[in-house]
């Protein structure tokens, strides 16, 4: 089994120290929020990609934006298109650092007409059927 952690921020000023600490702690992979990826130039993200490789830590995934102006399930078609375009930008940036996975949430809240309760599906059922590993 390998260990991965989610971090809120990656900062250029502390990345070398962070990578060293993660590597020494046996952390194999990280997930990061999208913010640092859109705030920094692509050339820096490409350097981060190499720094992760050199440290033996995978930049596994990026947690994409959700809700508000980034709501992929927005009822307004123009707002939804802007959200899709922004997510494309985030995906391009995620690729720059070598992330293999992007965690997406279609919305910050469910629309009343499609809530799990109204469809007869509870979160526990979803977890049981989709997320737990099969028993040996």
C-alpha positions as a LaTeX table, in Angstrom:
\begin{tabular}{lrrr}
\hline
Residue & $x$ (\AA) & $y$ (\AA) & $z$ (\AA) \\
\hline
Unk1 & 0.00 & 0.00 & 0.00 \\
Unk2 & 1.17 & 3.52 & $-0.73$ \\
Unk3 & 0.25 & 6.69 & 1.11 \\
Unk4 & $-1.03$ & 9.84 & $-0.56$ \\
Unk5 & $-2.06$ & 13.11 & 1.04 \\
Unk6 & $-4.16$ & 16.07 & 0.01 \\
Unk7 & $-2.54$ & 19.47 & 0.42 \\
Unk8 & $-4.26$ & 22.80 & 0.02 \\
Unk9 & $-1.35$ & 24.73 & $-1.43$ \\
Unk10 & 1.97 & 24.22 & $-3.10$ \\
Unk11 & 4.31 & 27.17 & $-2.80$ \\
Unk12 & 7.37 & 27.61 & $-4.98$ \\
Unk13 & 9.34 & 28.97 & $-2.02$ \\
Unk14 & 8.87 & 25.81 & 0.09 \\
Unk15 & 8.45 & 23.07 & $-2.52$ \\
Unk16 & 11.93 & 21.57 & $-2.15$ \\
Unk17 & 11.52 & 21.31 & 1.64 \\
Unk18 & 7.97 & 19.97 & 1.25 \\
Unk19 & 9.07 & 17.31 & $-1.24$ \\
Unk20 & 11.93 & 16.25 & 1.03 \\
Unk21 & 9.57 & 15.96 & 4.02 \\
Unk22 & 6.95 & 14.03 & 2.03 \\
Unk23 & 9.57 & 11.67 & 0.66 \\
Unk24 & 11.10 & 11.07 & 4.12 \\
Unk25 & 7.62 & 10.38 & 5.52 \\
Unk26 & 7.01 & 7.75 & 2.86 \\
Unk27 & 4.33 & 9.74 & 1.07 \\
Unk28 & 4.13 & 8.49 & $-2.49$ \\
Unk29 & 1.60 & 10.91 & $-3.96$ \\
Unk30 & $-0.20$ & 14.17 & $-3.32$ \\
Unk31 & $-3.42$ & 15.84 & $-4.35$ \\
Unk32 & $-3.49$ & 19.61 & $-4.50$ \\
Unk33 & $-6.17$ & 22.23 & $-4.90$ \\
Unk34 & $-6.31$ & 23.86 & $-8.33$ \\
Unk35 & $-5.40$ & 27.36 & $-7.06$ \\
Unk36 & $-1.61$ & 27.12 & $-7.29$ \\
Unk37 & $-1.90$ & 25.73 & $-10.82$ \\
Unk38 & $-3.81$ & 28.70 & $-12.17$ \\
Unk39 & $-1.84$ & 31.29 & $-10.20$ \\
Unk40 & 1.58 & 30.29 & $-11.53$ \\
Unk41 & 3.05 & 30.32 & $-15.05$ \\
Unk42 & 3.26 & 27.10 & $-17.03$ \\
Unk43 & 7.08 & 27.17 & $-17.03$ \\
Unk44 & 7.04 & 27.02 & $-13.20$ \\
Unk45 & 4.55 & 24.15 & $-13.24$ \\
Unk46 & 6.84 & 22.25 & $-15.59$ \\
Unk47 & 9.70 & 22.77 & $-13.11$ \\
Unk48 & 7.43 & 21.47 & $-10.35$ \\
Unk49 & 6.75 & 18.38 & $-12.46$ \\
Unk50 & 10.47 & 17.67 & $-12.66$ \\
Unk51 & 10.99 & 18.40 & $-8.96$ \\
Unk52 & 8.30 & 15.87 & $-8.08$ \\
Unk53 & 9.92 & 13.29 & $-10.35$ \\
Unk54 & 13.34 & 13.93 & $-8.83$ \\
Unk55 & 11.92 & 13.51 & $-5.31$ \\
Unk56 & 10.08 & 10.30 & $-6.18$ \\
Unk57 & 6.69 & 11.76 & $-5.22$ \\
Unk58 & 3.83 & 11.67 & $-7.71$ \\
Unk59 & 1.68 & 14.71 & $-8.29$ \\
Unk60 & $-1.28$ & 12.35 & $-8.44$ \\
Unk61 & $-4.34$ & 14.57 & $-8.62$ \\
Unk62 & $-5.80$ & 18.04 & $-8.65$ \\
Unk63 & $-9.02$ & 19.01 & $-6.93$ \\
Unk64 & $-10.89$ & 21.11 & $-9.49$ \\
Unk65 & $-13.05$ & 24.14 & $-8.64$ \\
Unk66 & $-16.75$ & 23.70 & $-7.98$ \\
Unk67 & $-19.80$ & 25.78 & $-7.20$ \\
Unk68 & $-20.35$ & 29.46 & $-7.84$ \\
Unk69 & $-18.99$ & 30.56 & $-11.22$ \\
Unk70 & $-17.37$ & 27.12 & $-11.66$ \\
Unk71 & $-20.63$ & 25.18 & $-11.37$ \\
Unk72 & $-20.64$ & 22.58 & $-14.15$ \\
Unk73 & $-24.34$ & 21.97 & $-13.52$ \\
Unk74 & $-25.40$ & 25.62 & $-13.66$ \\
Unk75 & $-28.91$ & 26.05 & $-15.05$ \\
Unk76 & $-27.81$ & 29.02 & $-17.18$ \\
Unk77 & $-26.23$ & 27.77 & $-20.40$ \\
Unk78 & $-23.76$ & 30.67 & $-20.68$ \\
Unk79 & $-22.57$ & 30.31 & $-17.09$ \\
Unk80 & $-22.22$ & 26.56 & $-17.61$ \\
Unk81 & $-20.15$ & 27.08 & $-20.77$ \\
Unk82 & $-17.83$ & 29.47 & $-18.91$ \\
Unk83 & $-17.45$ & 26.87 & $-16.17$ \\
Unk84 & $-16.60$ & 24.19 & $-18.74$ \\
Unk85 & $-13.99$ & 26.45 & $-20.35$ \\
Unk86 & $-12.43$ & 27.20 & $-16.96$ \\
Unk87 & $-12.28$ & 23.48 & $-16.17$ \\
Unk88 & $-10.50$ & 22.89 & $-19.49$ \\
Unk89 & $-7.92$ & 25.48 & $-18.42$ \\
Unk90 & $-7.50$ & 23.72 & $-15.06$ \\
Unk91 & $-7.08$ & 20.36 & $-16.82$ \\
Unk92 & $-4.35$ & 21.81 & $-19.05$ \\
Unk93 & $-2.55$ & 23.11 & $-15.97$ \\
Unk94 & $-2.97$ & 19.78 & $-14.21$ \\
Unk95 & $-1.31$ & 18.08 & $-17.18$ \\
Unk96 & 1.59 & 20.54 & $-16.89$ \\
Unk97 & 2.50 & 19.14 & $-13.47$ \\
Unk98 & 1.87 & 15.54 & $-14.51$ \\
Unk99 & $-1.34$ & 14.96 & $-12.56$ \\
Unk100 & $-3.06$ & 11.77 & $-13.65$ \\
Unk101 & $-6.40$ & 12.51 & $-12.01$ \\
Unk102 & $-8.64$ & 15.55 & $-11.68$ \\
Unk103 & $-11.35$ & 15.38 & $-9.01$ \\
Unk104 & $-14.50$ & 17.05 & $-10.34$ \\
Unk105 & $-17.72$ & 18.00 & $-8.59$ \\
Unk106 & $-20.50$ & 19.06 & $-10.95$ \\
Unk107 & $-21.95$ & 21.51 & $-8.43$ \\
Unk108 & $-21.63$ & 22.92 & $-4.95$ \\
Unk109 & $-25.18$ & 21.80 & $-4.16$ \\
Unk110 & $-27.78$ & 19.50 & $-5.62$ \\
Unk111 & $-30.75$ & 20.83 & $-7.53$ \\
Unk112 & $-33.95$ & 19.91 & $-5.67$ \\
Unk113 & $-35.34$ & 17.87 & $-8.55$ \\
Unk114 & $-32.31$ & 15.52 & $-8.65$ \\
Unk115 & $-31.34$ & 15.05 & $-5.01$ \\
Unk116 & $-30.33$ & 11.51 & $-4.06$ \\
Unk117 & $-33.28$ & 11.27 & $-1.65$ \\
Unk118 & $-35.80$ & 11.95 & $-4.42$ \\
Unk119 & $-34.15$ & 9.37 & $-6.67$ \\
Unk120 & $-34.17$ & 6.84 & $-3.85$ \\
Unk121 & $-30.39$ & 6.60 & $-3.58$ \\
Unk122 & $-28.67$ & 7.44 & $-0.33$ \\
Unk123 & $-25.00$ & 8.28 & 0.14 \\
Unk124 & $-24.51$ & 5.07 & 2.10 \\
Unk125 & $-25.83$ & 3.04 & $-0.81$ \\
Unk126 & $-23.53$ & 4.82 & $-3.24$ \\
Unk127 & $-20.53$ & 4.23 & $-0.95$ \\
Unk128 & $-21.40$ & 0.57 & $-0.51$ \\
Unk129 & $-21.95$ & $-0.12$ & $-4.19$ \\
Unk130 & $-19.21$ & 2.00 & $-5.72$ \\
Unk131 & $-16.42$ & 2.80 & $-3.35$ \\
Unk132 & $-15.70$ & $-0.11$ & $-1.06$ \\
Unk133 & $-13.24$ & $-2.68$ & $-2.24$ \\
Unk134 & $-14.57$ & $-6.20$ & $-2.76$ \\
Unk135 & $-14.14$ & $-8.58$ & 0.16 \\
Unk136 & $-11.76$ & $-11.46$ & $-0.34$ \\
\hline
\end{tabular}
